[in-house]
C-alpha cells in the first residue's frame, strides 16, 4: 500500500489538491482433502490458488471556501480515476492417484486455470454547500462517471443530488422546553456499473488434443447493458428537549432502483446456458427513529439511554414485461425468488404434500410424502423491524454500558440441520427411534396408523440432496446482548509524570448471549454467503463468536 498527495493554495479562499494511492495484495490458498474425506473421491484431492489484486485511485480537487456577507460557500470540483486488476492462477488435481500425496504431478485429472480481470472508471464531480447565518444550508452535487464495463452508448451516466438542513431553533423563537430543532431533506440519484466482460462473447482454452481446445462460454453477450440507477428521497427532523436532556431523531425515506442486473437461465437450444438482463423496479421505504435521554443526572451518578428502531418495506414493482418471476439464488434446500408485486427475499422449498384440508399425506410406509420441487412458500427472509437499546450508567470514574439488539421477523432455512438430523446427530432425533407414527392421512382421508422410526423419518425429510425446507425453516427473530463494557478512567495522579494526558481501562464483551432466539441451534443472522441474495439461507455456518477482552486506551 502506498499513498501520496500534494496541495497548492494560491489564494486564501482557493486551494488545489492531487492525490494518488495504490493498494495491492496477494492471496495464496492450498487445499488438502485427505483420503475418505466426506464428499471427496478416494485417495483425496489437492487444489491451489494464487491471486494478485491491485487497485489504483487518482483524484484531483479544487476547493473553494469563501464568505459573501452572511452567506458562506464551500464548494469542491474534481475528477477521479479508478483502475482495478485481478490476476488468478489455480490448479486442481481432480482426485489423487496415490492417496494423500499432495503434489500437482499426482493428479488424476489435472486442471490448470488462469484468469484476468481489468476495469477502469473515470469520473468528474462537484459539490456545493451554501449556508446562511449558520442555520440554513442548501447542498447540491453532481457526478458523471464513465465505466469500461459498459457499452459505448451507456458508458457515461450522470447522477445529481440536492439537500437542505434548517436549524429551526436558531431561526425562530420556540418554546423554552425545546433546546434544539432541525429539519432536513435530501434527493439523490446514485449509479452503479456492472462486472466486466458481459458485452461480448468470451472463450475458455483447455488442454487436450494436439493444440488444445477453445470453447465458447455459456453466458450470452449483453451488448445493450445499462447502468443501475437508484433515486432516493429522505425527510427527517431532530429535536432536543429540556436543555438537551432528551432527544428524538426521526427520518423517513423512499428509494427506487431500476436497471438492476439479473442472470436468467435460457434454453440450451439457444447455444447458451444463461444471459444477463437489465430489469426490475424495486421500491424501498421505511422509517428510522432514535430516542435518547439522560434518565438520571445527580452528582457523580449519570444514566443515559439510547433507543433506536428501524423498519424497511420493499416491493418489486416491475420485473420485465415478459418475466414476472425469477430465481435469484438457491441451494439444496431453498430458492430465493423475486416475484412481481411482492417483497424481495421470497423463500421457496420442498414441503409436505397435503390434501385440500391441509392434512399431511403419508405413503404406504407411514412416511410423509414430499413435494417433488421447491414449490412450497416458506416466508420472506427480510425482518419486519430492527432495533437496539443502549444503556450507560456511570459513577465518577466508573462506567457500565450494555447494548441489546433485536432483529424481529423474517425466516431462515438451515441446510445444516437438514443434514445432521438425517445423520441422527441431533438431540431432537432421539424421540421415536424405536417407533413413531407420523401425524397424517392417507389418500382416502383415513388417519395414518402405520408406525415408522425416527431414523426413517429424518432420512426421508432431510439429508443432503433433496431436503424438505418446510421442516427446517425457522422464525429468524432474535434478541441478543450485543455488547457489555465495564470501564474505569485512570486518575490523573496515577499517570502523572508519564507522557499521557488521559487513560482508561475497559473490560469488553461482544455478542455474549441470546435473550431470545427462535432459530433452532444456530445464529439466524449467519447466512450462506456475503451477497444480499443469500439472506435466509444457512449452510454449515461457523458458530457465532463470543469475545471478551481488555482494552487500554491512552491519550498523548
N, C-alpha and C positions, 0 to 999 in steps of 0.2 A: 504494500500500500504506500502510495506517495501522493503528496498534495502540495500545491504552491499557489500563491496569489500575489497580486500587485495592485496597489491603489494609488491613484493620482487625483489631487484636489486642486484644480486651477482657481476656483472661486470658493468663497465661504459657503455658498448655497449649492454648489455643484461638485460632484466627485465621480470618478470612474474606477471600476474595479474589474480586473480579469483574473480568472482562476481556472485551474485545471487539476484533475486528480485521476489517479489510476488505482484500481482495486483488482488484484489478481490473486487467485488461489488455486491450488491443485487438490483433487480428491483421488485417493487410492483405495480400492476395495479388493479384498481377496476372500473368496468364499470357499469353504471346505465342507462338503457333506460326506460324512463317513458312511461306510457300508451299513446297509439296513436302516438308514435314516428314513423317517416317516415320509412317504410320498416320493422318495428318491429311488432310482433304479439300483439294483445290486451293484456292489463294488464302489458306490459313492459317486460324487460329482465334484467338479472344480471349476471356478469362474474367477476372472479378474476384470477389473475396470479401472481405467485411468482417465480423469477429466481435468482439463485446463480451462478455467473460467476467467475471462478478462472483461472489465468494463472501464471505459474512459469517458469522463464527463468534462466538458469545457464550457465555461459560461463567461459572458461579458455583460456588465451592468453599467448604467448611468443613473446616478441618484440625484434627485432634486429635492431640496428641503428649504422652503422659503416662506416667509410671512408677508401678508399684504393686509396691513391693519389688524383687524380682529380675525382674519382668515389665515389658516396655516395649510400649506400644501406640502404633501410628502408623496413623491412620485418616483417610479422606477421604470426604466426602459431597458430591455435586454434581449439577448439571443443566447441559444444554447445548442450544444451538440452532444448526443449520447451515442457511443459506439459500444456494441456488445458482441463478444465472440465466445463460442464454446466449442472445444475440440474434445472428442472422446474416442478411446480405443478399448475394445473389450475382447476377451477370449472366453470360450465355453467349451468344455470337453464333451458335453452330451453323454455323460457316463464315462466310467473308467474301465480300461482293460484289466489292469491289476488293481485289486482293492486297496484303497487308502494310499495310493501313490499319487500325490498331488503335484503333478508337473504337466504342462501342456502336451508334451510328446506322448503321454499315456492316455490320450483322448480316444474315446470310442467313436465319436462323431464330431470332430473338431469344427469349431465355428469361430471366425475372427471378424469383428466388426469395427468400423471406423466411421465417425460422423463429424460433420462440421456445420456450425450454425453461426451466421453473421448478420447483424442488423444495425441500422443507423437511423436515428431520429433527430431531426433538426427543428428548432422552434424559435419563434420571436414573440415577445410578450411585453405587456405594460401593465402597471398598476398605479392607481392614484387614490390618495385619501385626502379629502378636503374637510377640515374641521373649522367650526365657528364657535368662538368663545369656550372651547374645550367642553361643550356639552352636546354639540350636534356634529356628527361625522357622516359624510357620504363617501362611499367607496365604489370604485369601478375597476375592472380588469378585463384584459383581452389577451388571448393567446392563439397563435396559429402554429400547428405542427405539420411537418412533412415526414412521413414514415416510409422506409424502404420496403415494409412488408405489405403495403397496399398498392393497388394498380395506379397507373398514372392519373386516371380520371378522378380517383378518390384519395390520392396521396396527401393532399392538403385538406386539413379540416380545422375549423375555427370554433372556439368556444369562449364566450364572454361571461362576465358576472357583474352584478351590482348589488350594493347593500347599503344599509344605513344603521346608525345607532343614535339614540337620543336619550340623554340623561335628564329625565323629566324633573327630578328633584333640583337640578340647577337652573332649569328653565322657568319654573313657576313655584309659587308658594303652595306646599302640600300640607296636610295635617301633620301636627308635631310628631305623631307616632311613626310616621314614615321617614326613616333616615335616608333612604336612597331608593330611587325608582328609575328603571331604564327600560326602554323599548328598542327592539332590534328586528331587523328583517333582511332577507337576502334572496337573490335569484341567481342561479348559476347553471352553466352548461359545462359538462366535462366530456372529454373524448378519450377513447382508447383504440389503439390499433390492434393487430392480430399477430399470431405467431408467424414465423417466416415460412416461405416456400409453399404457400397454398395456391398461388396464382397459375403456375404452370405444372406440367407433368414432371414427376420425379421418378428416378430409377434406382435400382439396387444391383450391385455387382456381386456375384457369388462364384466361388471356386467350383471347378468341375470341367470335364472335357479337356480338349487341347488348349482352349483360350479362355475358359470361364464362361459365365452366363450373365446376361443383363436382363433383368425382369422389371416390368412396369409396376410401380407401387399401386396399391389398391385404392388410394384416395383420388377421387375425380378432381381435376383442376377447377378452381373457382376464380375466374378472371374478373368477375363483377363484384368482388369483395368490397364492403363498405366499412368505415369505422363505426364503432359503437358510440352512441351519444346518450348522455343522461342529463335531463333537465330537472332541476330541483328548486323548491321554494320553501323558505323557512321563516317563521314569525315567532318571536319569543319575548319574554319580559323577565326582569329580575327586580325583586323588591326586598329591601331590608327594613326591619321594624325595630322600634324601641331601642334606639341608639345602637343599631347594628347587632342586636342580641339575637334576633330571629330573622330568617331569610327564606325566600322562595324563588326558584328559578323554573320557569315553565316554558317549554318550547313545543311547537307543532311543525311538522314537516310533511312534504309530499314530493315524490320524485317519479319521473317516467323514464324508463330505459328502453331504447329501441335499437334495432340492427344488431342484436346480440348474435353471437356466433354459435351455431349448433352443428353437431355431427349427426348425420342421418344415414341409416343403412339403405342401400339401394339394391335392386335385383342383380344377381351375378351375371345375368344375360347382358347387362349393360357394359360389362367389361371392367367394372369397378365394384368394390365392396361397400364403399361409403362416400358421402360427399358432404361438404360444409354448406350451410345456408345462413344468410342474414335473416333473422326472423324475430318476432316477438315484440310486444309492448308490455313491459312489466311495470306495474304501479305499486310503489311502496308509500305508505303513510303511517304516521304514528305521533305519539307524544312522549316527551321526556320531562320528568318532574324531579326536582331536588328540593328537599326541605332541610334546613339546618337551624340549629339553635343552641344557645348556651342555657342548659336547664338550671345549673347551679353556678353562681359566681359569689362566693363568700369566703373572704380571707384568702388562704392558700388553696382552698378547695375549688375545683372547677370541673364541670361535667358538660361536654359538648357532644351533640348528636347530629349525624347527617343521615338522611333517608333519601334514597333515590328509587325511581320507578320508571320503567320504560315499556312501551307497548308498540309493536310494529305489526301492521297488517299488509300483506302483499296479495296481488292479484295478477294473473296472466290475462290481460285484457284481450290480446290477439296473438296468435302464433303465425300462421300464414293463411291465405285464402283457401288452400287445399289441405293443409295439415292442421289438425286440431288436437293431436296427442303425440307426445314424443317421450321416449325413454332416455333420460339423461345419463343415468349410471345404474349399475346393478352388480350383484354378486350371486353366489349360490342361493342366497335366501331371499333377497329383495330386489325390486326395481324401484328406482326413484324416477317419478313420472311428472311431466308438466302437462296440464290439460287446460285448454282454453276456457276461461270463465271461472277458474278455480285457483286457490293459492298455490305457490310453489312448494315443492317438497312432499308431494303425494307419494305414499309408500304402498306398493302392491306386492303380494306374495302368494304362496300356496296356502290353502287352509282346508278346514273340514268341508266335505261335501254335505250339504244339508237339504232337507225336503222343504216343501212350501211352508211348513210351520216353523222352520228354523232349527229342527232337530238334527243332530249329527247322525249320518248314515254309517252303518258298520257293515263289514263284509262277513263271509261265512266263518271266518276265524275269530270273529269278535273284535277285530281291529278297525279303527276309524278309516273311512275312505277319504282320500286326499285329492284335491283338485289337480288336474294334470298340468296346469300352467299357473303363472303368477297373476291370477285374476281377482284375488280377494283384497279388498281395500283394508289396509291396516290402520290408516290415520295419517295425519300430517306431522312432519318431523319438526316443524318450527314451534318455538314456545309461544304460549299465549301472552306472557309478560315476564320481565326480569326485574329484579330489584336487589337492593342492598341496604344494610343498616350498619353504620359505623359509630361506635361509641368510644370516647376518650375521656377518661377520668384521671385527673392529675391533682396531686397534693404536694406543694413545694417542688422538690427536685425529682419526685417520683411520678410516673405516669403509667397507666394501663389502658390499652386500646384493643378493641376487637372488631373485626368486620365479619358480618354474616351476609352471605349472598344467596339469592334464590333464583331458580330458573323453573318456571311453572308452566306445565302443559307440553304438548308435543309427544311424539312416540319414537321409540328406538328399537330396532331388532338386533338380537345378539346371535351371530353365527357361531361364536364361541360356545354358547350354551347348547346350540343345536348339536354340535359335535360332541361335547363332553357328556351330555345327557345320553346320547346314543352309545357312548363308550361306558356308561354306567359309573362314572367317577364323581357324580354329584350326589350330595346328600338326599336331594329330592327323589332320586331314583330308587331309594331303599324301599319305599312304600310299594307294596304289590309285587314283590319279587317272587313270592311263592304263588300268588294268584290274585287276579283283579278282574273286574267286569267294567268295561267302558260304558259310560252313560250315553246310550244312543239307541237308535231304532233300525230295524231292517227296512227293506224297500216297501214291504207291505204295511209298515207303520207299527208292527209289533215290537215290544220292548226287547232290547238285547239281553240275553241271559248267558251267552257263551263266554266262558272265562278265558282269560289270557294271562300273560305275565308282564311285569314292568319292563323286562328286557325286550320282549317283542314289541311292546307299545312304543318305547322310546326309539327303537331302531326304525319303526315304521314312520314316525313323525319327525325324527331328527336325522342326524348323520351329515355327511359332508356334501353329497351331491344334490339331493332334492329335498331339503328340509322344508317343513311347513312353518312358515313365518308366523302364522296365527298363534302358535303355541309359544313362540319365543320372542314376541313383541310386547314391550312394556311401556308404561307411562314414564316419560323421561323427567318428570318433576323431581326436583331435589333442592334441599336447603342444606348448606354446609357452613362450618366455621372456616372462613377463608383465611383469616389471619388473626394472630394474637401476639401482642407486643407488650412487654414489660420493660420500661426504660428508666434509667437513672442519670440525671445530669451531674457530672462531676463538679464538685465545688471548686471555686477559684483557688482556695488555699491548697488544694491538692495538686493543681497543675502550675502553681506559682513558681516562677523561675524556669519553667520549661518553655520551649518555643511554640506553645499552643495558646490560643485565645479561649476556646471553649472545648468541651469534650462530653461525650455521653456513652453509656454502656447499655446495650439492649439485648434482651433475650427474645428471639423472634421465632414464631412457629407459623407455618403456612400450610393450608389445605389439611387441617388437623383431623377433622372427622365430619361425618354427615349427621345433621339433626333429623333429616328425613331423606330417604332415597327409595323411590318406588320401583327402580330397576332391580333386577334380581342378580346380585353377585358381581356387579361391575359398575364403573363410573359412567353414567349415561352421557356425559359431556365428552367422552373419548370416542372419536369416530374412526372410521376405516381409512381415512386419508385427510389431506390438508385442504382439499377443494370444498367449495360450498355445496357441491352436488352430493357429497358423501355424508352430510348431516343425516342422522337417523340410522346409519349402518355401523354396527360394532363388529369387529372381526379380529379376534385374538390380540386385542389391545393390551399393552402392558398395564399392570396395576397403577393407578394414580399415585403420585409420590407425595408423601408427607415429609416435610422438612422442619428441622429445629436447629437453630444456630445462634451464635453470639456475634453481635455487631459492635465494634468500637469505632466511633466517629470522632475525629479530632480536626479542629479548625485552626489553621495557622494565621 
